[in-house]
Amino acid sequence: MKRPMRRRDFLALALLSAGAMISVDVTRQRRTQAWLKFLDRQITPAAAAASATQKAQTEGTGKLGKGDIFWSVMWPYMHTVGRAEGTVGNAFGISPYQVIYTYDQFDDFSDHPRRAHPILDRDGRPTGKVSDAAGWPQFISTTWDQLMQENDFWYDGPTFQPANQDLGFLYLHRDTGGHAALMAGVQVEELTQRLTVTYDAFTRAISCDSHQWASLPGANIGEATGQHTRPLWWLWSEFQWALWGQMGYRRKIVHPLGTKTKIIAPMGYQAWRGATHWGQDFESAMGGPIVAPEAGVVTRSDYDPKDGYSLSFRPAAQPELSLIFQHCQSSSVVALNTRVEAGTLIGRTGDSGQSITGPHVHIEVTVDGHHINPHYYLGMSQWF
């Protein structure tokens, strides 16, 4: 019988002493006791994340508590893994909590559905192996049974209910070392309470968790069965977009080239280049305007034989983000590090450098110095 829980404040998982020189059994017991402090039988992970969102997006509520920080980081990370696994936002319209491997669907949450489906290789041929992965984290039944056996706290009701799927992910994420790695990179600005996560911490967490989820790069546990891993830039993009939503960082901006400007090359691997294209290319005429998407500063303006005239813009509202324009007509038309408002002319389009497709603008977006898909940032000019 599960012991009753009192309502408790959430505490940061980083307090776990993972490196203590104690026996495995004692370590597991202490970890379990520590984890109970993050959980509340009356509040599911989804409800806790929603509460953290409300606090983060409501001004005048004071500092983020440790629990707010914990859920504000974990919920976007869980979203990212679900997106990588193909369950969150799947094209079949199935609730991610009801997905079975190969996008079958189950409705009974009383237990793991335990339905095996053949695993196909990259060419769609049977590998001779099967998978009964289910739920948004795609637990195989043996992993789920082990989690149930090793951990005491679960939410009342159906065993495989959504809240317990979320909780099962957190247990695995803890045990891989991914959680300690991720939380080590969390930064909260004292005055503004802006929350960010470093790229290095994020990639270390992904590497740890790749031992459990085949879609994550690192361990390549799905290589034998032809399962693809997601590139780090794709995962970083998904995580940032989810974090922006969690913390209220999504906002209306001005598209620097105009919302009707045609994209002629997306971000991603391009076979003809034999490399990743680290931004989006937009069709443009010579001398067209490039405007500030929001209040901020132009931080760099220089010339490179390959990229031509380039300039970098940093939004005041999100200083960890940089917007980079390449193949401009000339250098920036505004002074560096001088604040400009949304819509201010900061440069002009051109075909400088190695612009083999003619006049166009190459736009990159980075967070903590590492690329994300510009689609998410630039899309805010139309979505909000």
C-alpha positions as CSV (number, residue, x, y, z in Angstrom):
1,M,0.0,0.0,0.0
2,K,1.3,3.4,-1.0
3,R,1.9,5.7,1.9
4,P,-0.1,9.0,1.9
5,M,1.7,12.1,0.8
6,R,1.3,15.6,2.3
7,R,1.4,18.6,0.0
8,R,5.1,19.6,-0.3
9,D,7.1,22.3,-1.9
10,F,9.1,21.2,-5.0
11,L,12.8,21.3,-4.5
12,A,15.6,21.4,-7.2
13,L,16.8,17.9,-8.2
14,A,20.3,19.4,-8.4
15,L,20.5,18.9,-4.6
16,L,20.8,15.1,-5.2
17,S,24.3,13.9,-4.1
18,A,24.8,11.6,-7.0
19,G,28.5,11.4,-6.4
20,A,28.4,10.3,-2.8
21,M,30.5,7.2,-2.1
22,I,27.8,5.0,-0.7
23,S,26.3,1.7,-1.7
24,V,23.9,1.4,-4.6
25,D,21.0,0.4,-2.4
26,V,21.5,3.4,0.0
27,T,22.0,5.7,-3.0
28,R,18.7,4.5,-4.6
29,Q,16.9,4.9,-1.3
30,R,18.1,8.4,-0.7
31,R,17.4,9.4,-4.3
32,T,13.9,8.1,-4.0
33,Q,13.4,10.0,-0.7
34,A,14.7,13.2,-2.5
35,W,12.4,12.7,-5.4
36,L,9.4,12.5,-3.2
37,K,10.0,16.1,-2.3
38,F,9.3,17.1,-5.9
39,L,6.1,15.3,-6.1
40,D,2.6,15.8,-4.8
41,R,-0.2,13.2,-5.0
42,Q,-2.7,16.0,-5.6
43,I,-0.7,17.8,-8.3
44,T,0.3,15.9,-11.5
45,P,3.4,16.9,-13.4
46,A,1.3,18.6,-16.1
47,A,-0.5,20.7,-13.4
48,A,2.7,21.6,-11.7
49,A,4.2,22.7,-15.0
50,A,1.1,24.8,-15.8
51,S,1.3,26.4,-12.4
52,A,5.0,27.3,-13.0
53,T,4.1,28.7,-16.4
54,Q,1.4,31.0,-14.8
55,K,3.9,32.3,-12.2
56,A,6.6,32.9,-14.8
57,Q,4.2,34.8,-17.1
58,T,2.6,36.9,-14.4
59,E,4.6,40.0,-13.4
60,G,4.9,41.0,-9.8
61,T,4.9,37.5,-8.3
62,G,8.4,37.7,-7.1
63,K,11.2,35.2,-7.5
64,L,10.7,31.8,-9.1
65,G,10.8,29.1,-6.5
66,K,12.9,26.0,-6.8
67,G,9.9,24.0,-7.9
68,D,9.0,26.6,-10.5
69,I,12.5,26.4,-11.9
70,F,12.4,22.6,-11.8
71,W,9.2,22.3,-13.8
72,S,10.0,25.2,-16.1
73,V,13.1,23.3,-17.3
74,M,11.7,19.8,-17.2
75,W,8.5,20.4,-19.1
76,P,10.2,21.8,-22.2
77,Y,12.8,19.1,-22.0
78,M,10.1,16.4,-21.8
79,H,8.4,18.1,-24.8
80,T,11.7,17.9,-26.7
81,V,12.2,14.2,-26.1
82,G,8.6,13.5,-27.1
83,R,9.1,15.5,-30.3
84,A,12.2,13.5,-31.0
85,E,10.4,10.2,-30.4
86,G,7.6,11.4,-32.8
87,T,4.8,11.1,-30.2
88,V,4.3,14.7,-29.3
89,G,2.7,16.5,-32.2
90,N,2.5,13.4,-34.3
91,A,0.9,13.7,-37.7
92,F,-1.9,11.2,-36.9
93,G,-3.6,13.3,-34.3
94,I,-3.2,10.6,-31.6
95,S,-2.7,11.8,-28.0
96,P,1.0,11.2,-27.3
97,Y,0.0,9.4,-24.1
98,Q,-1.9,6.8,-26.3
99,V,0.7,6.1,-29.0
100,I,2.0,2.6,-29.5
101,Y,5.1,2.0,-31.7
102,T,4.2,2.3,-35.4
103,Y,1.4,4.8,-34.4
104,D,-1.1,2.3,-33.3
105,Q,-3.4,3.6,-30.5
106,F,-4.5,2.2,-27.1
107,D,-7.3,3.4,-24.8
108,D,-6.8,1.3,-21.6
109,F,-4.4,2.9,-19.2
110,S,-4.8,0.2,-16.6
111,D,-1.4,-1.2,-17.5
112,H,1.3,-0.9,-20.3
113,P,-0.5,-2.2,-23.4
114,R,2.2,-4.7,-24.2
115,R,1.5,-4.9,-27.9
116,A,4.5,-5.9,-30.0
117,H,5.0,-4.6,-33.5
118,P,7.8,-5.5,-35.9
119,I,10.8,-3.1,-36.2
120,L,11.6,-2.1,-39.7
121,D,15.0,-0.9,-41.0
122,R,15.6,2.3,-42.9
123,D,14.3,0.7,-46.1
124,G,11.1,-0.5,-44.5
125,R,12.1,-4.1,-44.3
126,P,11.5,-6.2,-41.1
127,T,14.6,-6.6,-38.9
128,G,13.4,-9.7,-37.2
129,K,12.9,-7.7,-34.0
130,V,9.8,-6.3,-32.3
131,S,9.0,-3.4,-30.0
132,D,6.1,-2.9,-27.7
133,A,7.1,0.7,-26.9
134,A,4.1,2.8,-25.7
135,G,3.2,6.2,-24.3
136,W,4.8,9.5,-25.2
137,P,8.2,8.4,-23.8
138,Q,7.9,5.1,-25.7
139,F,8.5,2.8,-22.8
140,I,9.1,-0.8,-23.6
141,S,7.3,-3.1,-21.2
142,T,10.4,-4.4,-19.5
143,T,11.7,-0.9,-18.8
144,W,8.3,0.1,-17.4
145,D,8.0,-3.0,-15.2
146,Q,11.5,-2.2,-13.8
147,L,10.5,1.4,-13.1
148,M,7.4,0.3,-11.3
149,Q,9.4,-2.2,-9.2
150,E,12.2,0.2,-8.2
151,N,10.2,3.3,-7.4
152,D,7.5,3.6,-4.6
153,F,5.8,6.8,-5.6
154,W,3.2,6.7,-8.3
155,Y,-0.1,8.5,-8.8
156,D,-3.3,6.9,-7.7
157,G,-5.5,5.4,-10.4
158,P,-4.6,3.6,-13.7
159,T,-1.0,2.4,-13.7
160,F,-0.1,3.7,-17.1
161,Q,-2.1,7.0,-16.9
162,P,-0.5,10.2,-18.3
163,A,0.7,11.4,-14.9
164,N,2.6,8.2,-14.4
165,Q,4.1,8.2,-17.9
166,D,5.5,11.7,-17.1
167,L,6.8,10.4,-13.8
168,G,8.3,7.4,-15.4
169,F,10.3,9.6,-17.7
170,L,11.5,11.7,-14.8
171,Y,12.8,8.5,-13.0
172,L,14.7,7.4,-16.1
173,H,16.0,10.9,-16.8
174,R,17.3,11.0,-13.2
175,D,18.9,7.5,-13.4
176,T,20.7,8.2,-16.7
177,G,22.4,11.3,-15.1
178,G,20.7,13.5,-17.6
179,H,18.8,15.5,-15.0
180,A,21.9,16.4,-13.0
181,A,23.6,17.4,-16.2
182,L,20.7,19.5,-17.4
183,M,20.1,21.4,-14.1
184,A,23.7,22.3,-13.8
185,G,23.3,24.6,-16.7
186,V,20.2,26.4,-15.5
187,Q,20.7,30.2,-15.0
188,V,18.2,32.6,-13.5
189,E,18.9,36.3,-13.8
190,E,18.5,37.8,-10.4
191,L,16.8,41.1,-11.3
192,T,14.6,40.0,-14.2
193,Q,14.2,36.3,-13.3
194,R,14.9,35.4,-16.9
195,L,15.6,31.6,-17.1
196,T,18.0,30.1,-19.5
197,V,19.8,26.8,-19.9
198,T,23.3,26.5,-21.4
199,Y,23.9,24.6,-24.6
200,D,26.6,22.5,-23.0
201,A,24.3,21.4,-20.2
202,F,21.6,20.5,-22.7
203,T,23.9,18.4,-24.9
204,R,25.3,16.6,-21.9
205,A,21.8,15.7,-20.8
206,I,20.9,14.5,-24.3
207,S,24.0,12.4,-24.4
208,C,23.1,10.8,-21.1
209,D,19.5,10.1,-22.1
210,S,20.6,8.7,-25.5
211,H,21.2,5.4,-23.6
212,Q,17.4,5.1,-23.1
213,W,15.9,6.9,-26.2
214,A,17.0,5.8,-29.7
215,S,16.0,9.1,-31.2
216,L,18.7,11.0,-29.2
217,P,22.2,11.2,-30.5
218,G,25.0,9.8,-28.5
219,A,24.7,6.1,-27.7
220,N,23.1,5.2,-31.0
221,I,21.1,2.4,-29.5
222,G,18.8,2.2,-32.5
223,E,21.6,1.9,-35.1
224,A,21.2,-1.8,-35.5
225,T,17.5,-1.5,-36.4
226,G,17.9,1.6,-38.6
227,Q,16.3,4.0,-36.2
228,H,17.3,7.6,-36.9
229,T,18.6,10.1,-34.4
230,R,17.8,13.7,-34.4
231,P,20.5,16.3,-34.9
232,L,21.5,18.4,-32.0
233,W,20.5,21.7,-33.7
234,W,17.0,20.2,-34.2
235,L,16.7,19.2,-30.5
236,W,18.1,22.6,-29.3
237,S,15.5,24.4,-31.5
238,E,12.6,22.3,-30.1
239,F,13.8,22.9,-26.5
240,Q,14.1,26.6,-26.9
241,W,10.7,26.9,-28.5
242,A,9.1,25.0,-25.7
243,L,11.1,27.0,-23.1
244,W,9.9,30.2,-24.6
245,G,6.3,29.1,-24.3
246,Q,6.8,27.9,-20.7
247,M,8.4,31.2,-19.6
248,G,6.3,33.6,-21.7
249,Y,9.2,34.6,-24.0
250,R,7.1,34.2,-27.2
251,R,6.1,37.6,-28.5
252,K,5.1,39.6,-31.6
253,I,8.1,40.8,-33.7
254,V,8.5,42.5,-37.0
255,H,9.8,40.2,-39.8
256,P,13.2,41.8,-40.8
257,L,12.5,41.3,-44.5
258,G,8.7,41.3,-44.5
259,T,6.3,38.3,-43.8
260,K,5.7,37.8,-47.5
261,T,9.4,37.2,-48.4
262,K,9.9,33.8,-50.0
263,I,12.1,31.2,-48.4
264,I,14.4,29.7,-51.1
265,A,16.4,27.4,-48.8
266,P,15.4,26.0,-45.4
267,M,17.7,25.1,-42.5
268,G,19.1,21.5,-42.5
269,Y,21.3,19.1,-44.2
270,Q,21.7,19.8,-48.0
271,A,23.0,16.9,-50.1
272,W,24.4,19.1,-52.8
273,R,26.5,20.9,-50.2
274,G,27.4,17.8,-48.3
275,A,26.9,19.8,-45.2
276,T,24.3,21.4,-42.9
277,H,22.8,24.7,-44.0
278,W,22.9,26.7,-40.8
279,G,20.0,29.1,-41.5
280,Q,17.3,30.1,-44.0
281,D,17.8,31.8,-47.3
282,F,15.3,34.5,-48.4
283,E,14.7,35.8,-51.8
284,S,15.6,39.5,-52.1
285,A,16.4,42.3,-54.6
286,M,19.5,44.4,-54.3
287,G,19.2,47.2,-51.8
288,G,16.1,46.1,-50.0
289,P,15.5,47.0,-46.4
290,I,16.6,44.9,-43.4
291,V,14.9,46.1,-40.3
292,A,15.2,45.4,-36.6
293,P,12.7,42.8,-35.6
294,E,12.3,44.3,-32.2
295,A,14.1,46.6,-29.8
296,G,17.7,45.7,-29.5
297,V,21.3,46.4,-30.8
298,V,23.4,45.6,-33.7
299,T,26.4,43.9,-32.1
300,R,28.6,43.1,-35.1
301,S,29.1,44.3,-38.7
302,D,32.0,43.0,-40.8
303,Y,33.0,41.4,-44.1
304,D,34.1,37.9,-44.9
305,P,35.0,36.6,-48.4
306,K,32.5,33.7,-48.0
307,D,29.6,35.4,-46.1
308,G,30.0,38.8,-47.5
309,Y,28.9,41.8,-45.4
310,S,27.3,40.4,-42.3
311,L,25.6,42.0,-39.3
312,S,24.4,40.5,-36.0
313,F,21.4,41.7,-34.0
314,R,20.7,41.0,-30.3
315,P,17.1,41.6,-29.0
316,A,16.9,43.5,-25.7
317,A,14.1,41.1,-24.6
318,Q,16.2,38.0,-25.1
319,P,20.0,38.8,-24.9
320,E,21.0,35.1,-25.2
321,L,19.7,35.1,-28.7
322,S,21.4,36.5,-31.8
323,L,20.1,37.1,-35.3
324,I,22.7,37.0,-38.1
325,F,22.3,38.4,-41.6
326,Q,24.7,37.5,-44.4
327,H,25.3,38.6,-48.0
328,C,24.2,42.2,-47.2
329,Q,24.9,45.0,-49.6
330,S,27.2,46.8,-47.1
331,S,27.9,47.1,-43.4
332,S,25.3,48.1,-40.8
333,V,23.6,51.5,-41.4
334,V,23.3,52.1,-37.6
335,A,26.1,52.4,-35.0
336,L,27.0,49.3,-33.2
337,N,25.6,48.7,-29.7
338,T,23.2,51.6,-30.0
339,R,19.7,50.7,-29.1
340,V,17.2,50.8,-32.0
341,E,13.4,50.1,-31.9
342,A,11.4,47.6,-33.9
343,G,11.2,48.4,-37.6
344,T,14.4,50.6,-37.7
345,L,16.5,50.1,-40.8
346,I,19.7,48.4,-39.9
347,G,21.0,47.1,-43.3
348,R,20.3,46.4,-46.9
349,T,20.0,43.2,-48.9
350,G,22.7,42.3,-51.5
351,D,24.7,39.5,-52.9
352,S,28.2,40.0,-51.4
353,G,30.5,37.2,-50.7
354,Q,29.9,33.7,-52.2
355,S,26.3,34.3,-53.1
356,I,26.0,31.6,-55.8
357,T,22.2,31.9,-56.0
358,G,22.1,35.6,-56.7
359,P,20.8,38.3,-54.4
360,H,19.4,36.8,-51.2
361,V,19.6,37.1,-47.5
362,H,20.9,34.3,-45.3
363,I,19.5,34.5,-41.8
364,E,20.8,32.5,-38.8
365,V,19.5,32.5,-35.3
366,T,21.6,31.3,-32.3
367,V,20.9,30.8,-28.6
368,D,23.9,30.7,-26.3
369,G,26.0,30.8,-29.5
370,H,24.4,27.7,-31.0
371,H,22.0,27.5,-34.0
372,I,18.3,27.0,-33.8
373,N,15.9,26.9,-36.7
374,P,15.1,30.5,-37.6
375,H,11.6,29.3,-38.4
376,Y,10.6,29.6,-34.7
377,Y,11.9,33.1,-34.1
378,L,10.9,34.6,-37.4
379,G,7.5,32.9,-37.2
380,M,6.6,35.0,-34.2
381,S,6.1,37.9,-36.7
382,Q,3.0,36.1,-37.9
383,W,1.8,33.8,-35.1
384,F,1.4,36.4,-32.4
